[in-house]
Amino acid sequence: MSNEATLHSQQEVMHGAHDHHDHEHHHEDNFISKYVFSLDHKMIAKQFLITGIVWAIIGAFFSVVFRLQLGFPDATFPWLESIMGHWAKGGRISPEAYYALVTMHGTILVFFVLTAGLSGTFSNLLIPLQVGARDMASPFMNCLSYWFFFLASLVMMASLFVQTGPASGGWTMYPPLSALGDASIGSKIGVDLWLTSMALFVVSQLLGGLNYISTLLNMRTKGMSMTKMPLTIWSFFFTAVLGVLSFPVLLSGFILLLMDRHAGTSFYLSDIFIAGKALANEGGSAILYQHLFWFLGHPEVYIIILPAMGMVSEVLAVSSRKPIFGYLAMIGSLFAICILAFLVWAHHMFVTGLNPFLGAFFVLLTLLIAVPSAIKVFNWLTTIWKGNIRFTPASLFSIGFVSTFISGGLTGIWLGNSSIDIHLHDTYFVIAHFHIVMGVSAFFGMFAGIYHWFPKMYGRFMNNTIGYIHFWVTLIGAYLIFWPMHYEGMAGMPRRYFDYSSWTSFNQFGGLNQFISIVVILVFATQLLFVFNFFYSIFKGRKLTEQNPWKATSLEWTTPINPGHGNWPGEIPEVHRWAYDYSKDGRDFIPQTEPIGPNESAH
């Protein structure tokens, strides 16, 4: 689009928005239109965030329950029976319940919390505010995106209460276990509900992703060229592109799985025997499903981590009072990650009988993706180097993100080598790796974003003291939980087993598993402290008294303390400079809206 066309479209948007605001003076929103079926991107962001927090509590609680089994396999917990009924008779969870808990824990946290809760919240909140738009390109599509996610949440929640229980085939839902209703009790209606929920979830992600891309490409304010956008917006852009290109592949895989379950097809089934009886299915391949799943599954890792990377870049620059180091290199590394993310999926499949020659290409590409990641780490460290760092909870979580991203990422180099992966595949080493680099790191980025932009969302601050407790317990606890798992994995201890106590090779880890389970409970309690801080601060937190509490340069801090629908009461500000003019020419910071002076030094 030419500059003239862009400016013309902006003027039309601004004119329409002014008309909308004139109308708002005469029409007050009611509760339903303001808080439920809202078209305001800021309210939709809050809806995504609060729904994500609810799911995070549920998913984390499931991990506490199954860690009790792993840490104390011979103990009984009578309170479990009162919560789970026949799934925990006598206070001990059944094997079927254990696998259901593990499956739902993974599904909830990967998709409903770290995809919808993270991307849905901050893409919605920040894209219009940081590029200078009144709202999303299509507020109605934005509203639909949330409600499809909510519908997916209801269906997934319903699966927890059916008589045969939720899906229990693992969060990857591999066939033939997931394709045959008679394979296990967790392969019955729970899997149908899981697949239906995930289909609705994919629709939500596609609606949101297309909206995010359209908004930041077409609705930037005057002067906001692509190279003046904050790195948060670049990360949301590449995240949305990844989602739009990869989620349809996952949906196709799920549709074929539903057809295998109910339409008599054999896309994934062949030569199957149940209770000694041969099934009629022939010609299918369970490996086909793995290809379809991981073609989304690996980009999904970056769909989760890229928004966290963008927010950490922003928070570190603001907290260090320094320009982000290597802005163009950061954009280039995001682009490289985006491309390579589509070319490494088979590194999850080295033990499926994959041709070793083909596997060598995936090894090369997997190790290659470490290069842009290393560029980002170098630039974050250089940004905070000799900075005048303000140790807010947001900046601490950002620094913690860099720590876990380095330590968790390094173990990925081990797993990316097919010869080593053959030994480590499906062991606790894999659990340790992806929980640190994808789970903990993404949560740290999410926490940094919540603490940093909470004043913009609610006009109040969260409690800093609770924030510091939350950070230190979570950081130390995360390492105490997942670091020992590397050693269990190197000893060959396989994942997904209900009880290791009678296994001679691995009962030596009984004390370590107890220790991990105790730390899990402490860390979970600390997350509840964060949840208390979040909801308490919405109503009782210290009130914001200035537009720009962090002294940041980006556009969202030029809006009123409690911006209405449309964000700016007058005209949208014009942008004259990039988003990282900190400690420049003797000034602490220079907002993007300030024109460049005649004697000003170049960045």
Salt bridges, closest charged atoms under 4 A:
GLU12 OE2 - HIS8 NE2 3.20
ASP19 OD2 - HIS15 NE2 3.39
GLU24 OE2 - HIS20 NE2 3.43
GLU24 OE1 - HIS21 ND1 3.44
ASP40 OD1 - LYS42 NZ 3.05
ASP135 OD2 - HIS565 NE2 2.53
ASP182 OD1 - LYS188 NZ 3.98
ASP192 OD1 - ARG261 NE 2.83
ASP192 OD1 - HIS262 NE2 2.70
ASP421 OD2 - HIS425 ND1 3.62
ASP426 OD2 - HIS425 NE2 3.95
ASP426 OD1 - ARG495 NH1 3.60
ASP426 OD1 - ARG496 NH1 3.55
GLU546 OE1 - LYS551 NZ 2.93
ASP581 OD2 - ARG577 NH1 2.76
ASP581 OD1 - LYS584 NZ 3.58
ASP588 OD2 - ARG321 NH2 2.94
ASP588 OD2 - ARG390 NH2 3.76
GLU594 OE2 - ARG587 NH1 2.54
GLU600 OE2 - ARG577 NH1 2.40
GLU600 OE2 - LYS584 NZ 2.82
